[in-house]
Amino acid sequence: MFGLEAQGDWADLSSSRVSLLDPTLSTSTKTDAIGLFTAQFGWAWNAALLYVKGGAAVTDNTFTIFDTLTGIGLASASATRWGGTLGVGFEYGFAPNWSIGAEYDHLWMGTANNSFSIVDPRVAGILNNRISQDVDMFTLRINYRFGGYGYGAPVAARY
């Protein structure tokens, strides 16, 4: 089996941490969206499919520096980052037109420098912040295939 896939996901992945250099400052990272553009190679037997996939990945991120005590944002930057992805999945057809599946994907988004647009006396030394990003995704799904039973011929009008 060979296939091409484009996938888009809304996300709400976030983390924050207190600065080691200045504990009055904290940083947060939020990923709002993830996209995958992959090729799939698989092996099918009976009603089961095992596949591997790989290709390009894209994420939409927001980075913020904020006051640890008050939570007030002092500087922020947004970035769309491109990287690579590799994954593996399994799908099983349990009834006519129905299947269940599980998939794991790892995204390597690399390391990027982020430039912030505001100058606060405490933030002045952190205007260029270097952030690395990897994402691990696990997907469970149930699918319904529209059309006739199995892989029959498409419906055609007859005159």
C-alpha distance (Angstrom), angle and dihedral (degrees) to the residues before:
residue distance angle dihedral
M1 . . .
F2 3.80 . .
G3 3.79 126.8 .
L4 3.78 146.0 157.9
E5 3.79 122.9 -133.7
A6 3.79 138.1 -174.4
Q7 3.80 115.4 -166.1
G8 3.80 131.5 -177.8
D9 3.79 125.4 -167.8
W10 3.78 132.9 -176.3
A11 3.77 109.8 -137.9
D12 3.77 140.8 -171.4
L13 3.78 101.5 -165.2
S14 3.79 114.4 151.4
S15 3.77 141.4 159.6
S16 3.78 136.3 172.8
R17 3.77 136.5 -169.1
V18 3.78 139.8 -176.9
S19 3.80 115.9 -106.7
L20 3.80 115.2 -106.1
L21 3.84 91.0 -150.4
D22 3.81 96.5 49.4
P23 3.85 116.8 14.0
T24 3.83 90.4 -164.0
L25 3.83 86.9 71.1
S26 3.81 129.5 64.6
T27 3.79 133.5 -175.7
S28 3.77 129.9 -144.5
T29 3.79 133.1 -168.0
K30 3.81 124.7 -161.3
T31 3.81 128.1 -174.4
D32 3.82 112.5 -157.5
A33 3.81 102.3 176.0
I34 3.81 140.4 16.0
G35 3.79 128.1 -163.0
L36 3.82 130.4 -171.5
F37 3.81 128.9 -165.1
T38 3.80 107.5 -173.6
A39 3.78 147.4 159.8
Q40 3.82 117.4 -136.2
F41 3.80 129.6 -151.8
G42 3.78 117.9 -172.4
W43 3.77 149.2 167.2
A44 3.81 120.3 -134.0
W45 3.79 127.7 -163.4
N46 3.80 124.1 171.5
A47 3.82 105.5 -41.0
A48 3.83 96.4 -21.8
L49 3.81 131.2 93.1
L50 3.81 127.0 -169.3
Y51 3.82 116.4 -172.8
V52 3.78 145.1 169.4
K53 3.78 123.8 -150.0
G54 3.77 138.3 -171.1
G55 3.77 140.6 170.3
A56 3.80 143.0 97.9
A57 3.80 129.2 -17.4
V58 3.80 132.0 -165.8
T59 3.83 130.3 -167.7
D60 3.81 133.1 -171.7
N61 3.82 110.9 -141.8
T62 3.80 140.6 -179.8
F63 3.81 121.3 -159.4
T64 3.82 121.2 -164.2
I65 3.80 135.7 -175.0
F66 3.81 111.3 -156.4
D67 3.79 141.6 171.9
T68 3.81 107.5 -91.8
L69 3.81 95.4 -145.3
T70 3.81 100.7 44.6
G71 3.82 101.6 23.5
I72 3.81 90.6 -131.7
G73 3.80 112.7 152.0
L74 3.81 114.0 -119.7
A75 3.81 101.6 177.7
S76 3.78 137.8 -1.2
A77 3.79 140.5 -176.2
S78 3.80 133.5 -172.5
A79 3.77 127.4 -150.0
T80 3.78 140.3 177.9
R81 3.79 107.4 -145.1
W82 3.80 128.9 -162.9
G83 3.79 124.7 -155.7
G84 3.78 142.8 136.1
T85 3.79 135.4 -77.6
L86 3.78 137.3 -158.6
G87 3.79 125.3 -174.8
V88 3.79 148.6 162.0
G89 3.81 130.8 -146.8
F90 3.79 146.0 177.7
E91 3.80 128.5 -152.8
Y92 3.82 129.6 -175.2
G93 3.81 127.9 -167.8
F94 3.81 105.4 -141.4
A95 3.83 99.3 171.7
P96 3.81 138.1 7.7
N97 3.82 106.9 -60.2
W98 3.85 92.8 -5.2
S99 3.81 128.6 104.1
I100 3.79 139.5 162.4
G101 3.77 125.6 -147.8
A102 3.78 146.4 -179.2
E103 3.79 127.0 -157.9
Y104 3.81 137.1 -178.6
D105 3.83 122.0 -159.8
H106 3.81 130.0 -179.0
L107 3.81 117.9 -159.0
W108 3.80 121.3 -158.2
M109 3.80 106.0 -160.1
G110 3.80 96.7 168.6
T111 3.78 127.7 -147.4
A112 3.80 125.8 -53.5
N113 3.79 138.1 -178.7
N114 3.79 114.9 -127.5
S115 3.79 121.0 -156.1
F116 3.79 116.3 -152.5
S117 3.81 122.6 -145.5
I118 3.82 102.8 -144.5
V119 3.80 128.8 70.7
D120 3.79 114.8 -145.2
P121 3.84 116.9 168.3
R122 3.82 90.7 -119.7
V123 3.82 93.3 44.5
A124 3.83 96.8 45.3
G125 3.82 92.7 96.9
I126 3.83 92.5 48.3
L127 3.81 100.3 51.4
N128 3.79 90.8 116.8
N129 3.80 108.1 50.9
R130 3.83 120.2 -176.7
I131 3.83 113.8 -146.9
S132 3.80 129.3 179.6
Q133 3.80 121.1 -159.9
D134 3.79 136.0 -164.9
V135 3.81 122.6 167.6
D136 3.82 127.9 -158.9
M137 3.81 114.9 -161.1
F138 3.80 128.2 -172.2
T139 3.81 117.5 -172.5
L140 3.82 129.0 -168.1
R141 3.80 116.0 -171.6
I142 3.76 145.2 171.2
N143 3.82 117.2 -151.0
Y144 3.77 135.7 -161.0
R145 3.82 117.1 -162.8
F146 3.83 112.0 -149.6
G147 3.78 117.6 -138.9
G148 3.78 134.9 48.0
Y149 3.76 129.1 -24.0
G150 3.79 114.3 -61.7
Y151 3.79 117.3 -29.8
G152 3.79 97.9 -31.1
A153 3.78 125.7 153.4
P154 3.80 117.6 -75.1
V155 3.79 118.4 -98.5
A156 3.81 111.2 -97.8
A157 3.78 129.7 -172.3
R158 3.83 115.6 -114.9
Y159 3.77 123.3 -150.9
